[in-house]
Amino acid sequence: DDESSSNNNAVAKASVSHFCQSFPFAAVLPVQPLQYLPTSDGGVHVKFLRKKTDLKSGTDGGVRFFVETTTSRTVDQDEDDTADLGSNKDDNDIDKTAAPTELELTAKRNSAGQVISKIMSEKLIVQAFVKALKQQLETDEATTTKTHQSNTGNDDKHKNPTLANHVTMTSMFHKWM
C-alpha cells in the first residue's frame, strides 16, 4: 500500500505540474511580452520581458509558481496534536495516523528589475490561473462521474486520466502584497 500511495502522489504531482507548465500565460496578457519556463520542481517561472538597454536588463519581474509535496495533520488527532489512544487502524485496516500527502501550489511575485510596478499584471495572471484550475477540476470531475455512470463492468479500464482523478482542491489562501 505504501508503494501504491507513493505512486498516486507522484501521479498527482505530475498532473498538477503538467497543468502549470501547459497553462497559456501569454493569452492572459496578450500585449505584455513574457516568457515562461518549466522548473525542476514541476512549477513554472513566468518572466515579464522588456527591451534590454545599457541601464536595464531584459527582464521586468514576473511570477514563480512552485509545486511542492507536503504532509498534513491527520484528521484523527486531537487539538493538542496527540493521537487518539488505541488501534491506529480502522475496520478496513487503514492506518489513520499516517499523515496524508498534499500538494501545495504557490505563486510568488518577483518584482526584481521592475521600474514600473506590474502588480496588476501579476494579479491577473494568478487569478486567471486559479480560475482555470478550478474550472478544470470541476469539468474533469463531471466528465469522470458521467463516464462512471455510463460504464458497466470494470470501471478501471474506462477511467479518464484527468486532473480530477488525482487531485482535489481542499483550500485556497490568497494574500497579495
C-alpha positions as CSV (number, residue, x, y, z in Angstrom):
1,D,0.0,0.0,0.0
2,D,2.9,2.4,0.7
3,E,4.2,1.9,-2.8
4,S,0.7,2.5,-4.3
5,S,0.3,5.6,-2.2
6,S,3.7,6.9,-3.3
7,N,2.8,6.2,-6.9
8,N,-0.5,8.0,-6.6
9,N,1.3,11.0,-5.0
10,A,3.8,11.1,-7.9
11,V,0.9,10.9,-10.5
12,A,-0.9,13.7,-8.7
13,K,2.2,15.9,-8.7
14,A,2.8,15.1,-12.3
15,S,-0.8,16.1,-13.2
16,V,-0.5,19.4,-11.4
17,S,2.9,20.1,-12.9
18,H,1.5,19.3,-16.4
19,F,-1.4,21.8,-15.8
20,C,1.1,24.5,-14.6
21,Q,3.5,24.0,-17.4
22,S,0.9,23.9,-20.1
23,F,-1.2,26.9,-18.9
24,P,-1.4,29.6,-21.6
25,F,0.0,32.5,-19.6
26,A,0.6,34.6,-22.7
27,A,-3.2,34.5,-23.5
28,V,-3.9,36.3,-20.2
29,L,-1.8,39.3,-21.1
30,P,-1.6,39.3,-24.9
31,V,0.1,42.7,-25.1
32,Q,2.7,42.0,-22.4
33,P,5.8,40.2,-23.7
34,L,6.6,37.4,-21.4
35,Q,8.4,34.1,-21.2
36,Y,7.5,31.1,-19.2
37,L,9.9,28.3,-18.5
38,P,9.3,25.0,-16.7
39,T,11.2,24.5,-13.4
40,S,12.8,21.4,-11.9
41,D,10.1,21.2,-9.1
42,G,7.3,20.9,-11.7
43,G,6.4,24.6,-11.5
44,V,6.9,27.4,-13.9
45,H,8.7,30.7,-13.9
46,V,6.8,33.5,-15.8
47,K,9.1,36.4,-16.7
48,F,7.9,39.8,-18.0
49,L,10.2,40.9,-20.8
50,R,11.2,44.4,-22.0
51,K,13.7,45.8,-24.4
52,K,17.2,45.5,-23.0
53,T,19.2,48.7,-22.6
54,D,22.6,49.6,-21.2
55,L,20.9,50.5,-17.9
56,K,18.2,47.9,-17.6
57,S,18.1,44.1,-18.1
58,G,15.6,42.4,-20.4
59,T,13.6,41.0,-17.5
60,D,10.9,43.1,-15.8
61,G,10.0,40.9,-12.9
62,G,7.4,38.1,-13.0
63,V,5.7,35.3,-11.1
64,R,7.1,32.0,-10.0
65,F,4.8,29.0,-9.5
66,F,6.0,26.3,-7.1
67,V,4.6,22.7,-6.8
68,E,5.6,21.2,-3.5
69,T,4.7,18.0,-1.7
70,T,3.7,18.5,2.0
71,T,2.1,16.3,4.7
72,S,-0.9,17.4,6.6
73,R,-2.1,16.7,10.1
74,T,-4.2,13.7,10.5
75,V,-8.0,14.1,10.9
76,D,-8.0,11.8,13.9
77,Q,-5.7,13.9,16.1
78,D,-6.8,16.0,19.0
79,E,-6.4,19.8,19.2
80,D,-3.2,19.3,21.2
81,D,-1.6,17.2,18.5
82,T,-1.7,14.0,20.4
83,A,-3.0,10.9,18.6
84,D,-6.0,9.0,19.9
85,L,-5.1,6.0,22.0
86,G,-6.0,2.5,20.9
87,S,-5.6,0.9,17.5
88,N,-4.2,3.0,14.7
89,K,-6.2,1.1,12.2
90,D,-9.8,1.4,11.4
91,D,-12.2,-1.5,10.5
92,N,-10.7,-1.6,6.9
93,D,-7.1,-1.9,8.2
94,I,-6.2,1.6,7.1
95,D,-3.7,3.4,9.2
96,K,-5.4,6.5,10.5
97,T,-2.3,8.2,11.9
98,A,-0.4,8.3,8.7
99,A,-0.4,11.9,7.5
100,P,-1.9,12.2,4.1
101,T,0.2,13.8,1.4
102,E,-0.9,17.1,-0.1
103,L,0.4,19.3,-2.8
104,E,0.9,22.9,-2.3
105,L,0.8,25.2,-5.3
106,T,2.4,28.6,-4.5
107,A,2.6,31.7,-6.7
108,K,5.2,34.2,-5.7
109,R,5.7,37.5,-7.3
110,N,9.2,38.7,-8.3
111,S,9.5,42.5,-8.6
112,A,13.2,42.4,-9.3
113,G,14.1,44.8,-12.2
114,Q,10.7,46.5,-12.3
115,V,10.9,50.2,-13.0
116,I,7.1,50.4,-13.2
117,S,5.2,48.1,-10.9
118,K,3.5,45.1,-12.7
119,I,1.3,44.2,-9.7
120,M,-1.9,44.3,-11.7
121,S,-0.5,42.1,-14.4
122,E,0.8,39.7,-11.8
123,K,-2.6,39.6,-10.1
124,L,-4.4,39.0,-13.4
125,I,-2.1,36.0,-14.2
126,V,-2.7,34.4,-10.8
127,Q,-6.4,35.0,-10.9
128,A,-6.7,33.5,-14.4
129,F,-4.6,30.5,-13.3
130,V,-6.7,29.8,-10.2
131,K,-9.9,30.2,-12.2
132,A,-8.7,27.8,-14.9
133,L,-7.5,25.2,-12.4
134,K,-10.8,25.3,-10.5
135,Q,-12.8,25.0,-13.8
136,Q,-10.6,22.2,-15.0
137,L,-11.1,20.2,-11.8
138,E,-14.9,20.8,-12.0
139,T,-15.1,19.8,-15.7
140,D,-12.9,16.7,-15.1
141,E,-15.0,15.7,-12.1
142,A,-18.2,16.0,-14.1
143,T,-16.8,14.1,-17.0
144,T,-15.4,11.3,-14.7
145,T,-18.8,11.0,-12.9
146,K,-20.7,10.8,-16.2
147,T,-18.2,8.2,-17.6
148,H,-18.5,6.0,-14.4
149,Q,-22.3,6.2,-14.6
150,S,-22.5,5.1,-18.2
151,N,-19.8,2.3,-17.9
152,T,-20.7,-1.2,-17.0
153,G,-18.2,-3.8,-16.0
154,N,-14.7,-2.9,-15.0
155,D,-14.5,0.9,-14.4
156,D,-10.7,0.9,-14.2
157,K,-10.5,0.2,-17.9
158,H,-12.6,3.3,-18.7
159,K,-11.2,5.8,-16.2
160,N,-10.2,9.1,-17.8
161,P,-6.7,10.1,-16.9
162,T,-7.8,13.6,-15.8
163,L,-6.6,16.0,-13.2
164,A,-9.7,15.4,-11.0
165,N,-8.9,11.7,-10.8
166,H,-5.7,12.6,-8.9
167,V,-6.3,16.0,-7.3
168,T,-8.9,17.7,-5.1
169,M,-8.7,21.3,-4.2
170,T,-9.3,21.5,-0.5
171,S,-8.4,25.1,0.3
172,M,-7.0,28.3,-1.2
173,F,-5.2,31.0,0.6
174,H,-4.7,34.4,-1.1
175,K,-2.6,37.1,0.2
176,W,-1.5,39.7,-2.3
177,M,1.1,42.3,-1.5
